[in-house]
Amino acid sequence: MPPDESKAGRITLLDVAEAAGVSRATASLVIRKSPLVADGTRRRVEQAIAKLGYVYNMGAASMRATRSNTIGVIIPNLGNPFFVAMLSGIEQVLDDAGMIVVLASSRESVANQNTIIHRMRERGVDGLIVCPVADTKPSLLANAREWRLPMVQVLRYVSDAQGDYAGTDLAGGMRQAVDHLASLGHRTIAFAAWGPSHSAYRERLAGFRAAMESHGLDPNTFLDLPMGRAGSPGAAQALLDHPAHPTAVVCFNDILAAGMSNGLTDLGVKVGSGVSVVGFDDPSEAELVRPRLTSIATFPAEVGDSAARLLLTRLETPDRADRRVLSLTRLVPRQSTAAPDRD
């Protein structure tokens, strides 16, 4: 019998469950502030707790569950506004569930990522939410299963067939970007990207090419640029020097799009009618760029929310089937896109 229910006359969790008309497992979820319980059910259980005077023995429960109530979150870059917003979604859900986040940056290094995972395991985290760096092997998922460590892949994945994954519809976002530019009359559109080749990179590129082909346009106008904000003038010059002479460019993310826009302006090109620029992710900073940046909103907080909920359900039901959750995207048109200048 559990330690908090062993003394005669003490109100037990089973008493609460019976009074609320729910199972003991559901009452336990309410006690542990799980977000997986419907509001009406939660209220009935809380009313039963208040009426019966039930007191939750947290120390005994921790001993039974052998949980630390900590979740490790590993992201590749602390400087990207997308990851900051995604983290807020993760923290909100886990905070509501009575858990705390242990955050680390892998700095786009497999070696760093492996070291962080090892250290988090040493500290007894209950699970991991990982945005895997490029070149992460699928064996990571097999290792996590062997360790009995619940793991959710977020934004990027190492396998599209295994493991829990929360991400966004990157191909759909690219389709919206290309559809928008084509509707304005652009016929030569480039895709500009930087960084290592991970799943999010490959999905963006594949989505761009498929969207271009659907309009009968050349899908191979591509700029592979060096990392870093300092490369923006060079990125703009590379676009202008491209033999296809693109009138529009879809950028890998808004950081690159802002740099591209600034670089074009520095070179005397009018962003919009001269060259249209579309970003990806639509953080709040997109409104600060001048001209204001057209972007594809990817709702990172929603992605983080989904990742945290996937992990909580995995903790509650370790043997459930793998799940993949994709958030939809939305085009946010602003001043950086316009019909091409025909002069």
C-alpha positions as CSV (number, residue, x, y, z in Angstrom):
1,M,0.0,0.0,0.0
2,P,1.4,3.5,-0.8
3,P,2.9,5.3,2.1
4,D,0.4,8.2,2.1
5,E,-2.5,5.8,2.3
6,S,-1.3,3.4,5.0
7,K,-2.8,4.8,8.1
8,A,-6.3,3.9,9.2
9,G,-8.7,6.9,9.1
10,R,-6.5,9.0,6.7
11,I,-8.3,10.3,3.7
12,T,-6.8,8.6,0.7
13,L,-6.5,9.5,-3.0
14,L,-8.9,6.7,-3.7
15,D,-11.5,8.4,-1.5
16,V,-11.0,11.6,-3.5
17,A,-11.4,9.7,-6.8
18,E,-14.6,8.0,-5.6
19,A,-16.1,11.3,-4.4
20,A,-15.3,12.9,-7.7
21,G,-16.5,10.0,-9.8
22,V,-13.2,9.5,-11.5
23,S,-10.4,6.9,-11.5
24,R,-7.6,7.0,-9.1
25,A,-5.2,7.6,-12.0
26,T,-7.2,10.7,-13.1
27,A,-7.3,12.1,-9.6
28,S,-3.5,11.6,-9.4
29,L,-3.1,13.6,-12.6
30,V,-5.0,16.5,-11.1
31,I,-2.9,16.3,-8.0
32,R,0.3,16.5,-10.1
33,K,-1.2,19.5,-12.1
34,S,-1.1,17.6,-15.4
35,P,-2.5,19.6,-18.3
36,L,-4.0,16.4,-19.8
37,V,-7.1,16.6,-17.6
38,A,-10.3,18.3,-18.8
39,D,-11.2,21.5,-16.9
40,G,-14.6,20.1,-15.7
41,T,-12.9,16.9,-14.4
42,R,-10.2,19.0,-12.7
43,R,-12.8,21.1,-10.9
44,R,-14.7,18.0,-9.6
45,V,-11.5,16.5,-8.2
46,E,-10.4,19.8,-6.6
47,Q,-13.9,20.2,-5.0
48,A,-13.6,16.6,-3.6
49,I,-10.1,17.4,-2.2
50,A,-11.4,20.5,-0.5
51,K,-14.5,18.8,0.9
52,L,-12.7,15.7,2.2
53,G,-9.6,17.6,3.5
54,Y,-7.2,15.4,1.5
55,V,-3.5,16.3,2.0
56,Y,-1.1,15.2,-0.7
57,N,2.1,13.6,0.6
58,M,4.6,14.9,-1.9
59,G,7.6,13.2,-0.4
60,A,6.0,9.8,-0.5
61,A,4.8,10.4,-4.0
62,S,8.3,11.3,-5.1
63,M,9.7,8.1,-3.6
64,R,7.0,6.1,-5.5
65,A,7.4,7.8,-8.8
66,T,11.2,8.1,-8.6
67,R,10.9,11.3,-10.6
68,S,12.9,14.5,-10.3
69,N,10.1,16.7,-12.0
70,T,12.8,18.2,-14.2
71,I,12.9,18.1,-18.0
72,G,16.0,18.7,-20.1
73,V,15.6,20.9,-23.1
74,I,18.5,21.1,-25.6
75,I,18.4,23.7,-28.4
76,P,21.2,24.5,-30.9
77,N,21.2,28.3,-30.6
78,L,20.3,30.6,-27.7
79,G,20.5,33.7,-30.0
80,N,17.8,32.8,-32.4
81,P,14.4,34.4,-31.4
82,F,12.6,31.3,-32.7
83,F,14.1,29.1,-30.0
84,V,13.4,31.7,-27.3
85,A,9.7,31.8,-28.2
86,M,9.6,28.0,-28.5
87,L,11.1,27.7,-25.0
88,S,8.3,29.9,-23.6
89,G,5.7,27.4,-24.9
90,I,7.6,24.5,-23.4
91,E,8.0,26.1,-20.0
92,Q,4.3,27.2,-19.8
93,V,3.1,23.6,-20.2
94,L,5.7,22.1,-17.9
95,D,5.2,24.7,-15.3
96,D,1.5,24.0,-15.2
97,A,2.4,20.3,-14.7
98,G,4.6,21.2,-11.7
99,M,7.9,20.6,-13.6
100,I,10.9,22.8,-14.2
101,V,13.2,23.1,-17.3
102,V,16.9,22.5,-17.4
103,L,18.1,24.3,-20.5
104,A,21.3,23.9,-22.5
105,S,22.6,24.9,-25.9
106,S,24.4,22.4,-28.1
107,R,25.9,25.1,-30.3
108,E,25.2,23.0,-33.4
109,S,27.8,20.4,-32.2
110,V,27.1,16.6,-32.0
111,A,29.9,16.3,-29.4
112,N,28.4,19.0,-27.2
113,Q,24.9,17.5,-27.6
114,N,26.1,14.1,-26.5
115,T,27.9,15.6,-23.5
116,I,24.8,17.6,-22.4
117,I,22.6,14.5,-22.7
118,H,25.1,12.5,-20.6
119,R,25.1,15.2,-17.9
120,M,21.4,15.6,-17.9
121,R,21.0,11.8,-17.4
122,E,23.5,12.0,-14.5
123,R,21.2,14.6,-12.9
124,G,18.1,12.4,-13.3
125,V,15.9,14.4,-15.6
126,D,12.6,12.7,-16.3
127,G,12.7,13.3,-20.0
128,L,14.3,15.3,-22.8
129,I,13.1,17.7,-25.5
130,V,15.8,17.9,-28.1
131,C,16.2,20.0,-31.3
132,P,18.9,17.7,-32.8
133,V,21.9,19.1,-34.5
134,A,22.9,18.2,-38.0
135,D,24.6,14.8,-38.3
136,T,22.9,13.4,-35.2
137,K,22.5,9.7,-35.8
138,P,19.1,7.8,-35.5
139,S,20.9,5.7,-32.9
140,L,20.1,8.6,-30.5
141,L,16.5,7.4,-30.4
142,A,17.4,3.8,-29.8
143,N,19.8,4.8,-27.0
144,A,17.0,6.8,-25.4
145,R,14.7,3.8,-25.4
146,E,17.5,1.6,-24.0
147,W,18.0,4.2,-21.2
148,R,14.2,4.4,-20.7
149,L,14.5,8.1,-21.0
150,P,11.5,9.7,-22.8
151,M,12.6,11.9,-25.6
152,V,10.7,14.3,-27.9
153,Q,12.3,15.7,-31.1
154,V,11.3,19.3,-31.7
155,L,11.6,21.4,-34.9
156,R,14.1,19.0,-36.4
157,Y,14.2,15.2,-36.4
158,V,16.7,12.4,-36.9
159,S,14.1,10.0,-38.2
160,D,10.8,10.7,-39.9
161,A,9.5,7.3,-39.0
162,Q,10.5,6.9,-35.3
163,G,10.1,8.8,-32.1
164,D,7.8,11.6,-31.0
165,Y,8.2,14.8,-32.9
166,A,6.7,18.3,-32.7
167,G,7.4,20.6,-35.6
168,T,5.8,22.9,-38.1
169,D,4.6,22.5,-41.7
170,L,7.8,23.9,-43.4
171,A,6.8,22.6,-46.9
172,G,3.4,24.3,-46.5
173,G,5.1,27.5,-45.5
174,M,7.3,27.5,-48.5
175,R,4.3,26.9,-50.7
176,Q,2.6,30.0,-49.3
177,A,5.7,32.1,-49.9
178,V,6.1,31.0,-53.5
179,D,2.4,31.3,-54.2
180,H,2.4,34.8,-52.8
181,L,5.4,35.9,-55.0
182,A,4.0,34.2,-58.1
183,S,0.7,36.0,-57.6
184,L,2.6,39.3,-57.6
185,G,4.1,38.4,-61.0
186,H,7.5,37.1,-60.0
187,R,8.8,34.4,-62.3
188,T,12.4,34.0,-61.1
189,I,12.5,33.4,-57.4
190,A,15.6,32.3,-55.4
191,F,15.8,30.4,-52.1
192,A,18.6,31.7,-49.9
193,A,19.8,29.5,-47.0
194,W,22.7,29.0,-44.6
195,G,24.0,26.6,-42.0
196,P,24.2,22.9,-41.7
197,S,22.0,20.4,-43.5
198,H,19.4,19.2,-40.9
199,S,15.8,18.1,-41.5
200,A,14.4,21.6,-41.3
201,Y,16.9,22.7,-43.9
202,R,16.0,19.8,-46.2
203,E,12.3,20.3,-45.7
204,R,12.4,24.0,-46.6
205,L,14.5,23.3,-49.7
206,A,12.2,20.4,-50.9
207,G,9.1,22.5,-50.2
208,F,10.5,25.4,-52.2
209,R,11.3,23.2,-55.2
210,A,7.9,21.5,-55.2
211,A,6.1,24.9,-55.0
212,M,8.2,26.3,-57.8
213,E,7.5,23.3,-60.0
214,S,3.8,23.6,-59.3
215,H,4.0,27.1,-61.0
216,G,6.1,25.9,-63.8
217,L,9.1,27.9,-62.5
218,D,12.8,26.9,-62.3
219,P,13.2,25.3,-58.9
220,N,17.0,25.4,-58.9
221,T,17.8,29.1,-58.2
222,F,19.5,28.6,-54.9
223,L,22.0,30.6,-52.8
224,D,24.0,28.7,-50.1
225,L,25.4,31.4,-47.9
226,P,27.9,31.6,-45.1
227,M,26.6,31.7,-41.5
228,G,26.4,35.0,-39.5
229,R,24.8,38.4,-39.7
230,A,28.0,39.9,-41.0
231,G,27.4,38.1,-44.3
232,S,24.4,40.2,-45.2
233,P,26.1,42.6,-47.6
234,G,27.7,39.6,-49.3
235,A,24.4,37.7,-49.4
236,A,22.7,40.6,-51.1
237,Q,25.6,40.9,-53.6
238,A,25.4,37.2,-54.3
239,L,21.7,37.5,-55.0
240,L,22.3,40.3,-57.5
241,D,25.2,38.5,-59.1
242,H,23.2,35.3,-59.7
243,P,23.0,34.5,-63.4
244,A,19.2,34.0,-63.2
245,H,18.7,37.6,-62.0
246,P,16.0,36.8,-59.4
247,T,13.4,39.4,-58.7
248,A,12.5,37.8,-55.4
249,V,14.1,35.7,-52.7
250,V,12.7,33.4,-50.0
251,C,15.1,33.3,-47.1
252,F,15.7,30.4,-44.7
253,N,14.6,32.5,-41.7
254,D,14.0,36.1,-40.7
255,I,17.5,36.6,-39.5
256,L,18.8,36.0,-43.0
257,A,15.9,37.9,-44.5
258,A,16.7,41.0,-42.4
259,G,20.3,40.8,-43.4
260,M,19.4,40.4,-47.0
261,S,17.0,43.3,-46.9
262,N,19.6,45.6,-45.2
263,G,22.3,44.5,-47.7
264,L,20.1,45.2,-50.7
265,T,19.3,48.7,-49.3
266,D,23.0,49.4,-48.7
267,L,23.6,48.5,-52.4
268,G,20.9,50.9,-53.5
269,V,18.2,48.3,-54.4
270,K,14.7,49.1,-53.3
271,V,13.3,46.2,-51.3
272,G,9.9,45.4,-52.6
273,S,9.6,46.6,-56.1
274,G,13.3,46.2,-56.8
275,V,13.8,42.8,-55.2
276,S,11.1,41.2,-53.0
277,V,12.2,39.5,-49.8
278,V,10.3,36.9,-47.8
279,G,11.5,35.7,-44.4
280,F,10.5,32.6,-42.4
281,D,9.3,32.2,-38.8
282,D,7.9,35.8,-38.3
283,P,9.2,36.6,-34.8
284,S,8.2,40.0,-33.4
285,E,11.5,41.5,-34.8
286,A,10.0,41.2,-38.3
287,E,8.0,44.3,-37.6
288,L,11.2,46.2,-36.8
289,V,12.8,45.8,-40.1
290,R,12.4,48.6,-42.7
291,P,10.6,48.0,-45.0
292,R,8.6,45.7,-42.8
293,L,9.3,42.1,-43.6
294,T,6.9,39.8,-45.3
295,S,7.3,36.4,-43.5
296,I,5.9,33.0,-42.9
297,A,4.6,32.7,-39.3
298,T,5.6,29.3,-37.8
299,F,4.2,29.9,-34.2
300,P,7.2,28.6,-32.2
301,A,5.4,28.9,-28.8
302,E,2.8,26.5,-30.2
303,V,5.5,24.1,-31.4
304,G,7.0,24.2,-27.9
305,D,3.6,23.6,-26.3
306,S,3.1,20.5,-28.5
307,A,6.5,19.2,-27.7
308,A,5.9,19.5,-23.9
309,R,2.5,17.8,-24.2
310,L,4.0,15.0,-26.2
311,L,6.6,14.4,-23.4
312,L,4.0,14.5,-20.7
313,T,1.8,11.9,-22.4
314,R,4.9,9.8,-22.9
315,L,5.7,10.0,-19.2
316,E,2.1,9.0,-18.4
317,T,1.9,6.2,-21.0
318,P,5.5,5.0,-21.8
319,D,4.4,2.3,-24.3
320,R,2.0,4.4,-26.4
321,A,2.6,4.7,-30.2
322,D,4.9,7.4,-31.5
323,R,3.2,10.6,-32.4
324,R,4.1,13.5,-34.8
325,V,2.4,16.9,-34.4
326,L,2.8,19.6,-37.0
327,S,1.7,23.2,-36.5
328,L,0.3,25.1,-39.5
329,T,2.0,28.1,-41.0
330,R,0.6,31.4,-42.2
331,L,1.8,34.0,-44.7
332,V,2.1,37.5,-43.1
333,P,2.4,40.0,-46.1
334,R,4.1,43.3,-45.4
335,Q,6.1,45.9,-47.3
336,S,9.1,43.8,-48.4
337,T,7.2,42.1,-51.2
338,A,5.6,43.8,-54.2
339,A,5.1,43.3,-58.0
340,P,8.5,43.3,-59.8
341,D,9.6,46.6,-61.4
342,R,9.1,46.2,-65.1
343,D,11.4,49.1,-66.1
